[in-house]
Amino acid sequence: MRNTGAVLRVIGKSDQNTFILIVGYNFAVSGRGRVRYATRSWRWIGSLGMLIFAAMATPTSAAEQIYVQYAALELSVPVADLEMYATEGRLSGDLATFAEYLSPKQLEQIRATLKTKLNLPPENIPSLLSTPVGEVLLARASKIIQSKSGGASPEALKTALVSAAADPDGLTLLSLMRNFPDAGIQIDVTEGLALLQMMRQVMQQTNAAVALVQQRSAGAASPDQSVAELQALQQPGSFTWKTQTLRLQDRTPKRLRLTGKARQFPADLYLPDRSDPAPVIVISHGFSSDRLAYASLAQHLASHGFAVAVPEHPGSSAAHTRAWLAGEVGDMSQALEFIDRPLDVTFLLDQLARRSPASLRKRLNLKQVGVVGHSFGGYTGLALGGGTLNFSTLRQDCGPQVEETLNISQILQCQALDVPLKKYALRDSRVKAVLAISPITSSIFGSEGLGQINAPVMMVSGSMDTVTPSLQEQIQPFTWLPQTHKYLVLIESASHFSTQDERPAAQTLWTLPPEFVGPTPNVARQYLKALGTIFFQTHLQGQPSEALSSGAVQQLSQSSLPLSLIRQLSPQDLMPVLETARVPQ
């Protein structure tokens, strides 16, 4: 216990390190098998928190002292001592005293964190702050990182971060302290420990849920289930294919009635050269992404005989976010995007059926349609498969308590409360199967909304996903799906971005650091190619296979990203995980 207290004191002195390194210490003692996952997950959230605290003000002074308050105890260390240690490696004053409680490795971690630079254009920071996620994280952080003279001060953090981002040294913890508009920064350890306790509970529950899924997958595996077919499906198929880009404009009465405006968007069509009509698969990209995010998957499916249509959703695309950052549009995203996205897919299918040349229509089997969706696109696919918006769950989950959530995707889901309250019929009867990758589900659908889905669903989850957390957004929601024809694929150590294509920086909105993407994303993409192909062969082409099984999936699994598949899990099965994985008081 003595060492724990010392870590809290020293780490508290280094401002944002309270946010990151205390939590890192916590997970170092939570079990060897899950250390890497938990630590890396929180590093992502901590980094996001640093990215979004911003505003246009200019600091009038700089912090000179860091104060750590815990109950009646208050400790302090000069910012100059921290700066000297970070830049020169020399310990002095109170910092040298605190260092006696730490190992050389811990000290080096603190020094490295003080100097870690986050690359973000300074001009984008004020816009990021204006997002709902930015506002929530800023409010949370300001309870822990406070102004000594003024207490919790979101404005002080705003001032410091926008100025630190423009600092010659870039946005680091040191530049943040240099630009803090108060002579003292106060760290409220009580608030930090409350956040830490919540993090511990979430991670313990997630680790327990991941272990349960892996145990069930291993128990369902049969030694005679061959992996050869899955391995073959990781390779391109025998069909050649061509692409064309469609330019669509939707002025239909349904669109105008539900959203009040027309919609223009492009879509890429990958058309295989086959003599009979090809089943159609639509790929729906995630938030702030585009129609090239899963281009390699589209090409792969086309090579196996599927026609693949990939729309770009204009209200939640990378192009829209760029326009928002440039001040060309007023909102990063509007609530009606929850309605517009499924309508995009339905309109695209209508255009392929009604207005395309007869020669093209004859090459498409529009009675057998599948949808692949990532993140927000996962929501899109599930809505088209029959999932219904659940305003009751949204009202319950989106009260003041949402400011305390660790589930970033829930903040996005809560925007749906701004949609006009009515019963929306977004299901498209042509959609016969849905592959949802890291979807948002928990509040937007809830158990009642997901229970309305009548199409086969494969839900893919990454255990290291900190955007749509595995337990809250996939594992527990999987138990709410109807019992027939459902599959939960769990990729341990995969992140929210592991299955997306790697692309040159010039083609993407953000350049994601490797730790955001996770280990061996090429392995995750190969998993998705095989599982997506066999899932749609089974449920669109009527070609069931023994390879779509726990045993074959376990043989396909690689050590860098362990792979599991289960077909059954009930709310009762998860109850012990949710009830017993609690943080000791």
Stockholm file with secondary structure:
# STOCKHOLM 1.0

chainA/1-585         MRNTGAVLRVIGKSDQNTFILIVGYNFAVSGRGRVRYATRSWRWIGSLGMLIFAAMATPTSAAEQIYVQYAALELSVPVADLEMYATEGRLSGDLATFAEYLSPKQLEQIRATLKTKLNLPPENIPSLLSTPVGEVLLARASKIIQSKSGGASPEALKTALVSAAADPDGLTLLSLMRNFPDAGIQIDVTEGLALLQMMRQVMQQTNAAVALVQQRSAGAASPDQSVAELQALQQPGSFTWKTQTLRLQDRTPKRLRLTGKARQFPADLYLPDRSDPAPVIVISHGFSSDRLAYASLAQHLASHGFAVAVPEHPGSSAAHTRAWLAGEVGDMSQALEFIDRPLDVTFLLDQLARRSPASLRKRLNLKQVGVVGHSFGGYTGLALGGGTLNFSTLRQDCGPQVEETLNISQILQCQALDVPLKKYALRDSRVKAVLAISPITSSIFGSEGLGQINAPVMMVSGSMDTVTPSLQEQIQPFTWLPQTHKYLVLIESASHFSTQDERPAAQTLWTLPPEFVGPTPNVARQYLKALGTIFFQTHLQGQPSEALSSGAVQQLSQSSLPLSLIRQLSPQDLMPVLETARVPQ
#=GR chainA/1-585 SS CHHHHHHHHHHHHTTTHHHHHHHHHHHHTSCGGGHHHHHHHHHHHHHHHHHHCCCSCCCSSCCCEEEEEETTEEEEEEHHHHHHHHHHCCCCHHHHHHHTTSCHHHHHHHHHHHHCCBCCCGGGHHHHHTSHHHHHHHHHHHHHEEETTTBSCHHHHHHHHHHHHTSTTCBCHHHHHHTCSSSEEEEEHHHHHHHHHHHHHHHHHHHHHHHHHHHHHHHHCCTTCCSHHHHHHTSCCSCCEEEEEEEEEECCHHHHHHHSSCEEEEEEEEEECCSSCEEEEEEECCTTBCTTTTHHHHHHHHHTTCEEEEECCTTSBHHHHHHHHTTSSSCSCCTTHHHHHHHHHHHHHHHHHHTSCHHHHTTEEEEEEEEEEETHHHHHHHHHTTCCCCHHHHHHHSSGGGGGCSCHHHHHHHGGGGSCSSCCCCCCTTEEEEEEESCCCTTTTHHHHHTTCCSCEEEEEETTCTTTTHIIIIIHHHTTSCSSSEEEEEETTCCTTTTSCCCCGGGSSSCCCHHHHCSCHHHHHHHHHHHHHHHHHHHTSCCCCTTSSHHHHHHHCBTTBCEEEESCCCHHHHHHHHHHCCCCC
#=GC SS_cons         CHHHHHHHHHHHHTTTHHHHHHHHHHHHTSCGGGHHHHHHHHHHHHHHHHHHCCCSCCCSSCCCEEEEEETTEEEEEEHHHHHHHHHHCCCCHHHHHHHTTSCHHHHHHHHHHHHCCBCCCGGGHHHHHTSHHHHHHHHHHHHHEEETTTBSCHHHHHHHHHHHHTSTTCBCHHHHHHTCSSSEEEEEHHHHHHHHHHHHHHHHHHHHHHHHHHHHHHHHCCTTCCSHHHHHHTSCCSCCEEEEEEEEEECCHHHHHHHSSCEEEEEEEEEECCSSCEEEEEEECCTTBCTTTTHHHHHHHHHTTCEEEEECCTTSBHHHHHHHHTTSSSCSCCTTHHHHHHHHHHHHHHHHHHTSCHHHHTTEEEEEEEEEEETHHHHHHHHHTTCCCCHHHHHHHSSGGGGGCSCHHHHHHHGGGGSCSSCCCCCCTTEEEEEEESCCCTTTTHHHHHTTCCSCEEEEEETTCTTTTHIIIIIHHHTTSCSSSEEEEEETTCCTTTTSCCCCGGGSSSCCCHHHHCSCHHHHHHHHHHHHHHHHHHHTSCCCCTTSSHHHHHHHCBTTBCEEEESCCCHHHHHHHHHHCCCCC
//
